[in-house]
Amino acid sequence: MRDFYATSGSMPLDQADGLRRLFAGNRPRCLVPLVSNPHVPFAGIVIERLTAAFGAAGRHTLVVDAADSAPLPDELAPMDLASAIEPLGPDVSYLAARGMPLAYVDTRGSASGLLDALADAAPQADVVLLHASASDLARVFQRRAARPVVIGADHPESIKHAYASVKLLAQRCTLMTFDLLLAAPPRSRRLPHIARSLAGTADGFLGSLLQRWAVIDPASAPASPASSELAALVQGQLALAGDDRPQPTAAAATLPQPAALR
């Protein structure tokens, strides 16, 4: 198995949106921008745990790894994107995609065409998890409703990078809510303070809202069940996409969430 690196309204978001909805059979597809963070050494584990949580919710995830540390795409990808997608199991597929967002940039600086190409190439995917830098995600999600997921760890540089990513996406795409995944030992007493600090700074300076946060223990077994916080984060992402199909109900969260942080 390959190791991972890393609005509502009646008007369509673009001219082709109505046709895509028609031919997609009205099946909602959850688009998750996962912001890469070079200061977090366990990004691959974060991706594995996040896709496992979507799998536990009965969803198939296509991981599109376009981070700077990701492998280059297969040489056939520009001609046949579907052939470059690697199945990793019943619930996960993987696409090496370093540099791929730039190949889809149009004259207006948008790379949203990549999402349409992925929908055509992987019709089985309920979730498209795009792991990329904030600047690449800003190009892809210029005209899309989404809630970015930023990654952090238990040290300041990773949180500074997470905040800078939230700021860039807020300013360039007006994406004003975000989720947070902290790759750290869950027993650390600093984690609630880290989440509180990031939430307060983002709200105070950007008007951005931290919606949900969860901890992923890099030392936990791969088959470990998702925490209630991670399950709730996944449920929130699916609800944002309008995917209300039945899924396991998460237990009550044990970590203080944003409303309790204020």
C-alpha positions in Angstrom: 0.0 0.0 0.0 1.4 3.4 -1.0 2.2 5.7 1.9 0.4 9.0 1.8 2.2 12.3 2.0 0.3 14.2 2.1 -23.6 28.6 -1.0 -26.4 28.1 -1.3 -28.7 29.8 -3.9 -30.6 29.0 -7.0 -28.0 30.1 -9.5 -25.3 27.5 -10.5 -21.7 28.3 -9.6 -20.6 28.2 -13.2 -22.3 27.6 -16.6 -21.6 23.8 -16.6 -22.7 23.2 -13.0 -26.3 22.3 -14.0 -25.2 19.8 -16.6 -22.8 18.2 -14.1 -25.5 17.8 -11.6 -27.8 16.3 -14.2 -25.4 13.7 -15.3 -24.1 12.9 -11.8 -27.6 11.6 -11.0 -27.9 14.2 -8.2 -25.6 12.2 -6.0 -23.7 14.6 -3.7 -20.0 14.5 -3.7 -18.1 15.8 -0.7 -15.1 18.0 -1.7 -12.5 18.3 1.1 -9.6 20.7 0.8 -6.9 19.3 3.1 -4.2 21.9 3.5 -0.6 20.5 3.5 1.7 21.6 6.3 5.5 21.0 5.9 5.9 21.4 9.7 3.7 18.3 10.4 5.8 15.1 9.9 2.8 12.8 10.2 0.6 14.0 7.3 0.4 10.6 5.9 -1.1 9.2 9.1 -3.5 12.1 9.2 -4.7 11.2 5.7 -5.0 7.5 6.5 -7.1 8.2 9.7 -9.3 10.7 7.9 -10.0 8.4 5.0 -10.7 5.6 7.4 -13.2 7.8 9.2 -15.0 8.4 5.9 -14.9 4.7 5.2 -16.5 4.0 8.6 -19.3 6.3 7.5 -19.8 4.2 4.4 -18.1 6.5 1.9 -15.5 5.8 -0.7 -12.7 8.4 -0.7 -10.4 9.5 -3.6 -7.2 10.9 -2.1 -5.7 13.4 -4.6 -2.2 14.0 -3.3 -1.0 17.2 -4.8 1.3 18.4 -1.9 4.8 19.5 -2.7 6.1 16.3 -1.1 3.7 14.0 -3.1 4.8 11.8 -6.0 4.5 13.1 -9.6 1.5 12.0 -11.6 1.6 9.0 -13.8 2.8 10.0 -17.3 -0.6 8.8 -18.7 -2.6 11.1 -16.3 -2.9 14.0 -18.8 -4.5 11.8 -21.4 -6.4 9.3 -19.2 -6.8 10.5 -15.6 -8.8 7.4 -14.6 -5.9 5.1 -15.5 -3.7 6.9 -13.0 -6.0 6.3 -10.0 -4.8 3.5 -7.8 -7.3 1.5 -5.7 -6.0 0.9 -2.2 -9.0 -0.9 -0.8 -12.7 -1.0 -0.9 -13.0 2.5 0.6 -10.0 4.3 -0.7 -8.4 5.3 -4.1 -5.2 7.3 -4.6 -4.0 9.7 -7.2 -0.4 11.0 -7.2 -0.9 14.6 -8.3 2.0 16.8 -7.5 1.8 19.9 -9.7 -1.5 18.8 -11.2 -3.6 21.8 -10.1 -1.4 24.2 -12.1 -2.1 22.2 -15.2 -5.8 23.1 -14.9 -5.4 26.8 -14.4 -7.6 28.8 -16.8 -7.2 32.4 -18.0 -8.9 33.6 -14.8 -6.5 31.8 -12.6 -9.0 29.1 -11.6 -8.1 25.4 -11.5 -11.7 24.3 -10.6 -11.7 22.2 -13.8 -9.6 19.7 -11.9 -12.6 18.8 -9.7 -14.7 18.2 -12.8 -12.0 16.0 -14.3 -11.8 14.0 -11.0 -15.6 13.5 -10.9 -15.4 12.1 -14.4 -12.4 9.9 -13.7 -13.6 8.5 -10.3 -17.5 8.3 -10.4 -17.3 5.8 -7.5 -15.9 8.4 -5.1 -18.2 9.9 -2.6 -15.5 12.0 -1.2 -12.6 13.8 -3.0 -9.9 14.7 -0.5 -7.5 17.1 -2.2 -4.2 17.4 -0.2 -2.3 20.4 -1.5 -0.8 23.7 -0.5 -3.1 26.6 0.4 -2.1 28.5 -2.7 -3.1 25.5 -5.0 -6.3 24.9 -3.1 -7.2 28.6 -3.5 -7.0 28.1 -7.3 -9.0 24.9 -7.3 -11.7 26.2 -4.9 -12.2 29.7 -6.2 -15.8 29.1 -7.1 -16.7 26.2 -4.8 -18.3 25.9 -1.4 -16.0 24.0 0.9 -14.6 23.9 4.4 -10.8 23.6 4.4 -9.2 21.2 6.9 -5.9 22.4 8.2 -3.3 20.2 9.8 -1.3 21.2 12.9 0.9 19.6 15.6 2.0 20.4 19.1 4.6 23.0 18.1 4.3 26.7 17.1 5.6 26.6 13.5 2.9 24.2 12.5 0.2 26.4 13.9 1.7 29.5 12.3 1.6 27.7 9.0 -2.0 26.6 9.6 -3.1 30.1 10.4 -1.3 31.5 7.3 -3.2 28.9 5.2 -6.6 29.9 6.8 -5.8 33.5 6.1 -4.9 32.9 2.4 -8.0 30.9 1.8 -10.2 33.5 3.5 -8.8 36.3 1.5 -8.6 34.7 -1.9 -11.7 32.4 -1.8 -13.8 33.8 1.0 -13.8 30.4 2.6 -14.6 31.6 6.1 -14.9 28.4 8.1 -12.4 25.6 8.6 -11.7 22.4 10.6 -8.5 21.5 12.4 -6.7 18.2 12.7 -3.9 18.0 15.3 -1.4 15.2 14.9 -0.2 14.8 18.4 -0.4 12.6 21.5 -4.0 13.0 22.7 -2.9 13.3 26.4 -1.1 16.6 25.8 -2.7 19.3 27.9 -1.6 22.0 25.4 -4.0 20.8 22.7 -7.2 22.7 23.9 -5.1 25.8 24.3 -3.7 25.4 20.7 -7.2 25.0 19.3 -8.4 27.9 21.4 -5.6 30.2 20.3 -6.0 29.4 16.6 -9.7 29.8 16.8 -9.5 33.2 18.6 -6.8 34.5 16.2 -8.7 33.5 13.1 -11.9 34.9 14.4 -10.4 38.2 15.7 -8.2 39.0 12.7 -10.0 37.3 9.8 -13.6 36.7 10.8 -13.0 33.0 10.1 -14.7 30.4 12.3 -13.1 27.1 13.5 -16.0 24.7 13.1 -14.6 21.4 14.4 -11.3 20.1 15.6 -10.0 16.6 16.4 -6.7 14.9 17.5 -5.1 12.1 15.6 -2.6 10.1 17.5 0.4 9.2 15.2 1.2 6.3 17.5 -2.2 4.7 17.4 -2.8 1.5 15.5 -4.0 1.9 11.9 -7.2 0.0 12.7 -8.1 2.1 15.7 -11.7 3.4 15.4 -12.1 7.1 14.8 -12.6 9.3 17.9 -16.0 10.9 18.4 -14.5 14.3 17.5 -13.1 13.0 14.2 -16.4 11.2 13.4 -18.2 14.5 14.1 -15.8 16.4 11.8 -16.5 13.9 9.0 -20.2 14.1 9.6 -19.9 17.9 9.3 -18.0 17.7 6.0 -20.6 15.3 4.6 -23.5 17.5 5.8 -21.9 20.5 4.1 -21.9 18.6 0.8 -25.6 17.7 1.3 -24.8 14.0 1.8 -27.4 13.0 4.3 -27.3 9.3 3.6 -27.3 7.1 6.8 -24.1 6.8 8.6 -23.0 5.7 12.1 -23.8 8.2 14.8 -20.8 9.6 16.6 -20.8 9.5 20.4 -20.8 12.8 22.3 -17.5 14.7 21.8 -15.1 14.6 24.8 -12.8 17.4 23.6 -14.0 21.0 24.1 -15.2 22.2 20.7 -15.3 25.8 19.4 -18.5 26.9 21.1 -17.0 25.7 24.4 -13.7 27.4 23.8 -15.1 30.9 23.9 
